[in-house]
């Protein structure tokens, strides 16, 4: 499942990955405190200092503008950030509200060295207030737990093709890395190397509740979802980096085959995201990810599409390709939508070849230009194919 969105945490899918604290400050001398306003040099300088401290691994500088009450929490976050292989880290002030204290909306952009071809972007809320000398300091976080490194001691496990970030047991995290390392070559064989780094970053919170905090959404929304991919749609090759966010509770109940399918599916979303646009239909993006995941499984259509098979047996094949709304969490026929999308992509690969299926995705779903047919003709072929495979 992919959650493509705008670069704000409110848009959520995002998910993920995202940003963390910054501190505020004003003049170090005495006198009345300045009001922090978007674009004020004092605020921009504060953000620059914080970013420099993260990149320089300078704990003293990082804590210099933190109130005493926040210092222990900020120290834990900083030590978690020290574990990350950061290539870049920067802040941009978006807006402020209030005088003192000030609620500041900040955009964080960061990139992990060797894993991200473009930065992850996210926004965060920080509470800034002045001390007795008029110096701005960070006093609180408006979204506690909304970032993985705020949720507990962070462990980082490096695989051959993966990086796993988590707050749980290191041995369990190593298991995720092993599965992800199998997924990446499978995706590369199907999609190629264009448009992604050939590596995947997983974030593994300790619980479904913590996953909900990362996604800025009610946890129950993802109760039956083993993992999601977050990020923004691309189309020009410059889409910000994404993350695979794991639901450890749902993932724990999967078989070895199920775990591999989930991580291969989500890694496919990572690989294809730069080629995914707002015009890419969900049946193609989700169906292609399942096609890659099931491609070498050797399993039958009936075993991989049981819900759609029941529908076909009872009332015949669906009248149309799955609509985007059919893939939404909680949708009545969500399972049938995924299964039908997979069979649509398998039909295309079987009829026109795997290379043509990839070309269709990269073209932005240009059916006429890639396959020489329109959606109505494809739908009729798909209905016949579904009935033949599942009757």
N, C-alpha and C positions, 0 to 999 in steps of 0.2 A: 504494500500500500504506500502510495506516495502522497505527501502533503505539500504541494507546491504553493508558494505564497509570496507575498510582498515581504520586504526585509524587516518588518516590525514584529515584535513578539505578540502583539494583539492579533495579527493575522495567523499566528500560531503554527502552523506546522512547523511550521516550522521548525520549529523546534528548535530549536534546538540548538543546540550547541552553544551557546551564547554567552553572553557577556558578563562583565562583572564590574565591580566597584570602581569608583573613582572618588577622588576627594575634592573638596572645594577649598579655595583659600582666597584671601584678600591680602592687603598689605600687611607686612609683618610688624609694622610699627603700631603705635597706639592710635587712639582716636576712634571716631564713629565708624562702624562697619559699612563697607560699600554694599549696595544692592547688586546681586548677581543677575545679569540680564543676558539674553542670547547675544553672543558676539562680543561681550565685554572682554577686554584683554586679560583681566585677572582670572576669569573663568577658563579662557582658552589656555592660559599658561598653566593653570592647575591641571587641566586634562593632559597637557603635554608632559608635565612632570610625572604624573601617574603612569602614563604609557611608557615613559623612559625607565621608570623604576621597575616595571614588569619585565621589560626587555633586558634590562641590566641585572636582573635578579637581585635588586638592591632593596632589601627588606626595610632598612632604616628610612630610606627615602619614601618608600611606599606608605609607611605608617606615619610619616611626618605630619600629614594633614588630617589625621583621624582623631576623633574625640576619644578621651580615655575610656569611656564606656564601650566604645566600638572596637577597641584595639585588639582584644583577644580574638574576636570573630574575624576581623580583617587579617590578622596574622595567619589564622588557619587557611583562609582563602589564598593568601599570597603563597604560602608553602605548597598548596595544591597547584597553583599556577606555575610554580617553579619546575614541576614535573613535566610540563608540556614542552614539546619541541617547537617553540614559537619561531616563526620567520618574520612575523609582523604583528603589531598590536597598536591600535590607535583609537581615539575617541573623537566624537563630534557632538557638540552641544546642540540639541534640537530645540528645546524650549525650557522656560522656567516659569514657576508659579509661586507667588508669595514673596515676602521680603526677607524675613529672618524668623523661622527657618525658611529655606527655599527648597521646593521640590523641583528637581532638574531631570528632564528627559534627555538621555544620552544615547547616541548610537555607537556601538562598538564594532570595529572591524578587526578580525584577526585571521591569521593564516598559519597552519601547521606545516613546518618544513618537511618536504618530501611527500606530503599527502594532499595538500590543497593547491590547485592551480590558480585559484582566486580566493579572496577572503570570504569567511563567514561573516554575515552581517546580522546584527540584532540590536534591539533597543532595551534600555533599562531605566529604572527610576531610582534616583538617589536623593536622600535628604541631606541638605547642607545647612550648617548653622555656624555662627561666629562664636569664638571664645571671648574671654574678657579683653583681649588685646586687639580685637577686630579682625582676627585671622579666620578665614573660612576653613571649616573642617567637615569631613563626611561624618554624619551622625546616624545614618540609617540607610536601609535598602528597602525600597518600596515593593520589591518582589522577592522576598527571602525564599531561597530554595529553588528559584526559577532557573538556576544555572547549576550544572552538575557539580562543579567545584565548590559550590556553597552547601552541598548536601551531606558532606562528611569527608573523611580522609580519602583522597583520590589515589587510585592505583592505575598505572599505565602499563599495558602489556603490548609489546611489539611483536607482530607476526611477520611472515615473509612478505605478505601483501596487505597487511592490515595493522590498524592501531586501535586498541580497545581501551576505552576510558571507563572506569567504574568505581563504585564505592563499596563493592562487596568483596568476596573472597578472591584473592589473586589466582588461585588454581581454577576457579570457575571462569574467571575472565580469560584465562589461557585457553579454555575449551571454546569460547566464542572465537578467539583468534584462529584456532585450528579450523573451525567450520568456515570462517570468512576466507581463510587462505585457500580453501578448496573452491570457494565460490568465484573468486576473482578470475582465475584462469578460464573457467567455464564461460564467464561473461565476456572475457576478452576474445575467446574463440568465436563467439556468436556476433559480437558487436564490433570488434576491432579495438584499436588503441586511440582512435581519433576522438578528441574532445574530453578526455579525462586522464587522470594520472595513472590508472591501472592499480590503484590502491583504494581501500575503503576504511573509513573511520566509524567505529561503533561507540555509542554511549549507552552504558548499562547502569541505570539507577537501581536502587535496592528494592524497589517495590512498584506496584501499579500506581499507588498514590504519588510516589515521587516522579513517576513518568508523567502523570497528569500535570504536576508542577512544571516540568520541563516544557511541556506542550501548551501550557497556559490554558488548560481545558479540564473539564470534569473528568476524573479518573475513570468513571464508569463508561465513558465514551469508548475507551480502548480496552475494556475488560476482556474481550475475546480476541484481541489483536496481538500477535506475537511481536511485531516490529513495524515501524513506519520509517519512511525516508522523508527528511525535511529539506527544504531549500526553496529556491525561486526558479521559475521557468526561465529558459534561456532563449535560444534561437539565433544568437549572434556569437556564440562561443565564449561569452564573458559572464555566464551565470555564476553568482557567488557559490562557494562550496556548500555542500549539504552534509547531513549526518544520518546514519541509521540509528534510530532510537529503539532500544529493546525493552519489551515488557517481560521482566524476568519471571513473573508468575505464569503467564501464558506459555512462554518459551520452555519452561521446565516440564510442561506436560506433553511436549512433542517427542515423537520418535526421532531416531537419528536421521531418517529420510525427511521427516517434516522439518527438522532444524535446517538441513541443507537446502531444502526448497525455499524456506523463508529467507535465508541469508542470500541465496543466489538471486531470488526475486528482488530483494531490496538493493543488492549491489547492482543489478541491472538498472534500477532507477537512478542510482548514482552515476552510472556510466552514460546513460542516455539523456540526463537532465539538460545538458547544454543544447541538445537538439530538440528538446520538448518545448513547445510554444503554447500559448493560450488557445491555439486552434487545433492542437493535437487531441483527438477524441480519447476519452478514457478507455474505450474498448481496445484501442491500439496500444496505449501506454501500459495498461495493466495486462492486457493479453500478451503483449510482447515479453513482459517480465516473466509471466508464467511459462511462456513458450521456451524461453531460455532455461528456466529452472527445471522443466519437465523433459527437455529435449532428449537427454540421454538416459532417462529413467527406465525405459523399457516397459512402462506400465500402460495398461489399456485405457482407452477413452472412458469406458464405463466406470473404471475404478477411480479415475481422476475427476470425473464430472458426475457424481452420484445425484446431486440435487437437480441438475438439468436433465439428467436421464429420467428421473421420476416425472418431471414435467412433460417431457416428450412422450413418455409412455402413456400418460394420462390424457394429454390434449394436443399432442403434436409439437413441432418446433415453434419457438417464438416467432412473432410476425416481423420483428425488426432487430437489428443489432442492439446490444445494450446501450442505453442512454447514460450520460454522465451521472445523472441523479441516482441511477441504480447502484452505483458503487459507494454511495455515502454510508458512513457508519450507521447501522440500524435500519438500512433500507430493507424492505420486505423481501426482495429477491436478490439480495446482494450476492449470495453464493452462486446463483444461476448466472448473474452478470459476469462474475469472474470466470466461471467455467465456459460460458459462451464466448467471451473475449479470447480466451486461450484457444478455443477451437477455430475462431475466425483467423487468428494468426497462424495456426497450424495449417489451415486450409490454404492460406496464401503461400506458405513455405512449401507445401506439398505440390501445389499447382504451378507456381511461378518460380519457385526456388528460394532458398534462405537469403541469398544475396538481394533478391528483389524485395523481400520483406524488410530487410534492413534499409534498403533504399527508400521504401515507402515511408518508413519512420523518419529518416533524415530529410525527406522531401516536405515534411509537414503534413503528411497524409494526403498527398496529391494522387488520388486513385487513378484519374484519367491519365496523367502524365507518366505514372509508374507502372500501372497494371493494364491500362487501356480500357478500363471499364468505369462506370459510375457507381455510386453507393447502392442504388436500387438493384443493379445487376449483381454486385457483390453480395447483397443481402439474400437474393434468391439462391445463389450458389451456396452461401453459408447455411441457409435453412435446409437445403437438400443434404449438405455434408453432415450437419448435426443429426438429422434424422438417420442417415446411413450409419453414423458412428454409434448412436445411442439406442436405436430401436432393438 
